[in-house]
Amino acid sequence: MSARTVSVRVPATSANLGPGFDAVGLAVSIFATITVRVQDNGPPAPRQDPMRSMAAAAVRAAHKRAGRPAPRVIQIDVQSDIPLGRGLGASAAARGAGIVAGNALLGGPLDDQTLLEVGTKLEGHADNIAPALFGGLQVVAATQESGRRHLERVPVPLPEGLTGAGFSPDFSMPTNETRESLPESLSRHDAVFNSSHAALLIAALATGSWHALQVACEERLHQRPRSRLFPQMFDFFDAAREAGAYCAYLSGGGSTIMALTAPERADAVRQSFANAATRYEISGRPFIAAPCATGATVVAGPEPA
């Protein structure tokens, strides 16, 4: 069989949004385009960097789930503005694009629920993979049905008038390391605090009650322990709010900090992050990134190469 190619454009994602730990994720307008080239004959592709390796593994996982043999040769090209290891879902982008590409190469036998299940198995949790696959604001919870793990996903429509600004430091905060610092349990008081704030977060975002976001983004599970690797984190939060942001939070496991704000205040919030970085002598990139309504999308192919 001749070689075939498909290209998929996929957004970055910002997970947790404070109290929505492992359950809430937002697609944002920073993108990667991943091109997959497959053929059934020829030498295996050489060892590849992390994003290429993750995308290739996702292509294989899609074939396995569809009950089809994976191509012998899978070559991946990545053009990405998503920083790796910074809490903006680079791994979810690579895996989501690989799953969608693999499904497209097979003629689309996998439905959305199956794509989510395959992606979550690869990624480990669904809060980044869901918005990478489907775009927008996604809420996902796992449960057991007939002894089998089931993922329930609900997209939350966002009203107009919200954008994001962020700061990505030049250092990473590896998720596997920061998760080890999280508490094994919470007091009843803290559990109620987190559940009530997560509920308020979704209500505020769904209804455009932006004034409630500052309170809604507060949480007592993961940001304080993770700040041991980024002690200035809460000062960055304060700087963003002083510049007019509705709220600020650690994106995913970090190290990126995100703020949600009105579009007309986005540049001031971005500048507040730049000023804080200068003050603390932390190198990195301030940016503006609006919510992105679309997830991983085939933009070319599949077609013979």
C-alpha positions in Angstrom: 0.0 0.0 0.0 1.3 3.5 -0.8 2.0 6.0 1.9 -0.9 8.1 3.2 -0.8 11.4 5.1 -3.2 13.3 7.3 -2.7 16.6 9.1 -4.5 17.6 12.3 -4.7 21.0 14.0 -5.2 20.9 17.8 -5.4 23.5 20.5 -3.5 23.9 23.7 -5.5 23.2 26.9 -5.6 24.7 30.4 -6.8 22.3 33.0 -8.2 22.5 36.6 -9.0 26.3 36.6 -8.4 26.2 40.3 -10.9 23.8 42.0 -11.8 21.7 38.9 -8.9 19.3 39.6 -8.8 16.5 37.0 -12.3 17.3 35.9 -12.3 20.7 34.1 -10.4 21.8 31.0 -10.5 24.7 28.6 -9.1 24.7 25.0 -7.1 27.9 24.3 -6.0 29.5 21.1 -2.4 28.2 20.9 -2.0 25.5 18.3 0.0 22.6 17.0 -0.4 21.0 13.6 0.6 17.4 13.5 1.1 15.6 10.2 1.0 11.8 10.2 2.4 9.8 7.3 1.9 6.0 7.4 2.7 3.0 5.2 2.6 -0.7 5.6 6.0 -1.5 4.2 9.5 -0.1 4.8 11.9 0.3 7.7 10.5 1.4 11.1 10.7 5.2 11.7 13.7 6.2 13.8 13.4 7.2 17.5 11.5 10.4 17.8 11.2 13.3 20.3 8.4 13.2 23.0 5.6 14.9 21.0 6.2 12.8 17.9 6.5 9.6 20.0 3.2 10.4 21.8 1.4 11.1 18.5 2.7 7.9 17.0 1.6 5.9 20.0 -1.9 7.5 19.7 -2.1 6.5 16.0 -1.4 2.9 17.1 -3.9 3.1 19.9 -6.6 4.2 17.5 -5.9 1.3 15.2 -5.9 -1.2 18.1 -9.2 0.1 19.4 -10.7 -0.2 15.9 -9.5 -3.8 15.7 -7.1 -3.0 12.9 -3.4 -3.6 12.6 -1.2 -0.6 13.0 0.9 0.6 10.1 4.4 -0.6 10.1 5.8 2.9 9.5 4.4 6.0 11.2 6.2 9.2 10.6 5.2 12.3 12.5 5.9 16.0 11.7 5.1 18.5 14.5 4.7 22.3 14.1 3.8 23.5 17.5 3.5 26.7 19.5 2.5 24.8 22.6 5.4 24.6 25.1 6.2 21.2 26.3 6.0 20.5 30.1 4.4 23.9 31.0 0.8 22.9 31.9 -0.7 23.8 28.5 -1.5 20.2 27.4 1.3 19.6 24.9 1.0 15.8 25.6 -2.8 15.9 25.2 -2.4 17.8 22.0 0.0 15.2 20.6 -2.1 12.3 21.7 -5.4 13.9 20.7 -4.1 14.7 17.2 -2.7 11.2 16.9 -6.0 9.6 17.8 -7.9 11.8 15.4 -5.4 11.2 12.6 -5.5 7.5 13.2 -9.3 7.5 13.1 -9.3 9.5 9.9 -6.8 7.1 8.2 -9.2 4.3 9.1 -12.2 6.0 7.7 -13.7 7.2 11.0 -14.9 4.1 12.8 -14.4 5.5 16.3 -17.1 7.8 17.7 -16.5 10.7 20.1 -16.9 8.7 23.3 -14.4 6.1 22.0 -11.9 8.8 21.1 -12.2 10.2 24.6 -11.7 6.7 26.2 -8.6 6.0 24.1 -7.2 9.5 24.8 -7.8 9.2 28.5 -6.1 5.8 28.7 -3.1 7.3 27.1 -3.1 10.6 29.0 -4.0 9.2 32.4 -6.9 11.7 33.0 -9.5 13.4 30.9 -9.3 17.1 31.8 -6.7 17.9 29.1 -7.6 15.4 26.5 -11.3 16.3 26.4 -10.8 19.9 25.3 -7.9 18.9 23.0 -10.3 16.6 21.2 -13.5 18.6 21.3 -12.6 22.2 22.1 -14.2 24.7 24.4 -14.8 24.2 28.1 -15.2 20.5 29.0 -16.2 18.8 32.3 -15.5 15.1 32.7 -16.1 12.6 35.5 -15.3 8.9 35.7 -17.6 6.3 37.1 -18.2 2.6 37.1 -20.9 1.0 35.0 -21.3 -2.8 35.1 -17.8 -3.1 36.5 -16.3 -1.0 33.7 -14.9 2.5 33.9 -17.1 5.0 32.1 -16.3 8.7 31.3 -19.2 11.2 31.4 -18.4 14.4 29.5 -20.5 17.6 29.3 -19.3 20.6 27.2 -20.2 23.9 28.8 -21.0 26.8 26.4 -19.1 30.0 27.2 -20.8 33.4 26.8 -19.0 36.1 24.8 -16.7 38.5 26.7 -14.0 36.2 28.1 -10.4 35.8 27.1 -7.2 34.6 28.7 -3.8 35.9 29.4 -0.9 33.9 30.7 2.7 33.5 31.6 4.8 30.4 30.8 8.1 30.4 32.7 11.1 28.8 31.2 11.2 26.1 33.8 8.9 23.1 34.0 7.0 21.5 36.8 6.8 17.8 36.0 3.3 16.5 36.7 4.5 13.2 38.2 6.7 15.1 40.7 4.1 17.7 41.7 1.4 15.1 42.1 3.5 13.4 44.7 3.3 16.6 46.9 -0.5 16.6 47.0 -2.3 15.6 50.1 -3.7 12.1 50.3 -6.9 13.3 51.9 -8.8 16.5 52.8 -10.7 17.5 55.8 -14.5 17.6 55.4 -14.3 21.4 55.7 -11.8 21.6 52.8 -13.7 19.0 50.7 -16.8 21.1 51.0 -14.8 24.2 50.2 -13.5 22.6 47.0 -16.7 21.1 45.8 -18.7 24.3 46.4 -16.0 26.4 44.5 -15.9 23.9 41.6 -19.7 24.2 41.3 -19.5 28.0 41.5 -16.8 28.0 38.8 -19.0 26.1 36.3 -22.0 28.2 37.1 -20.1 31.5 36.7 -18.5 30.4 33.4 -21.8 29.1 32.0 -23.8 32.2 32.9 -21.2 34.9 32.3 -21.2 35.8 36.0 -17.6 37.0 35.7 -17.7 38.8 39.1 -17.9 35.4 40.8 -14.7 34.0 39.2 -12.3 35.4 41.7 -14.0 33.4 44.5 -14.8 30.4 42.3 -11.1 29.8 41.4 -10.0 29.4 45.0 -9.1 25.8 46.0 -7.4 23.9 48.8 -6.0 20.8 47.1 -3.2 21.3 44.6 -1.9 24.9 44.1 -0.4 25.5 47.5 1.7 22.3 47.5 2.8 22.9 43.9 3.9 26.4 44.8 6.9 24.9 46.5 8.3 24.7 43.0 7.1 28.1 42.1 7.1 30.2 45.3 6.1 33.5 43.5 2.9 31.9 42.0 0.4 33.7 44.3 2.2 37.0 43.7 1.6 36.5 40.0 -2.1 35.8 40.8 -2.3 39.1 42.7 -0.6 41.0 39.9 -3.2 39.7 37.4 -6.1 40.6 39.5 -4.8 44.1 40.2 -4.5 44.6 36.5 -8.2 43.7 36.1 -8.3 39.9 35.7 -11.4 38.1 37.0 -9.2 35.3 38.4 -5.8 33.6 38.0 -4.8 30.0 38.5 -2.1 27.5 37.9 -2.7 25.9 34.5 -2.7 22.1 34.8 0.3 21.0 36.9 2.2 24.2 35.9 4.4 26.0 35.4 2.1 28.3 33.3 -0.1 30.7 35.1 -3.4 31.6 33.4 -5.8 34.5 34.1 -9.4 34.9 32.7 -10.3 38.5 31.9 -12.3 40.8 29.7 -10.8 41.2 26.2 -10.2 44.9 26.7 -8.1 44.1 29.8 -6.1 41.2 28.3 -3.0 43.3 27.3 -2.9 44.9 30.8 -3.0 41.5 32.4 -0.3 40.2 30.1 1.8 43.1 30.9 1.3 42.6 34.7 2.7 39.1 34.2 5.7 40.5 32.3 6.3 43.0 35.1 6.1 40.4 37.8 8.5 38.2 35.9 11.0 41.1 35.6 10.6 41.8 39.3 11.4 38.3 40.3 13.9 37.7 37.6 12.0 34.8 36.1 12.4 34.3 32.4 9.5 33.2 30.3 6.8 34.3 27.9 3.7 36.3 28.6 0.9 35.8 26.1 -2.8 36.3 25.3 -4.9 33.2 24.4 -8.7 33.3 24.0 -10.9 30.2 24.6 -11.0 28.0 21.5 -14.3 26.5 20.5 -12.9 23.8 18.2 -10.8 20.8 19.1 -8.6 18.5 17.1 -9.6 19.0 13.4 -8.4 17.3 10.2 -7.0 20.1 8.0 -5.5 18.0 5.2 -5.9 14.4 4.0 -6.0 11.5 4.4 -4.6 11.3 1.0 -1.8 9.4 -0.8 1.6 10.9 -0.3 
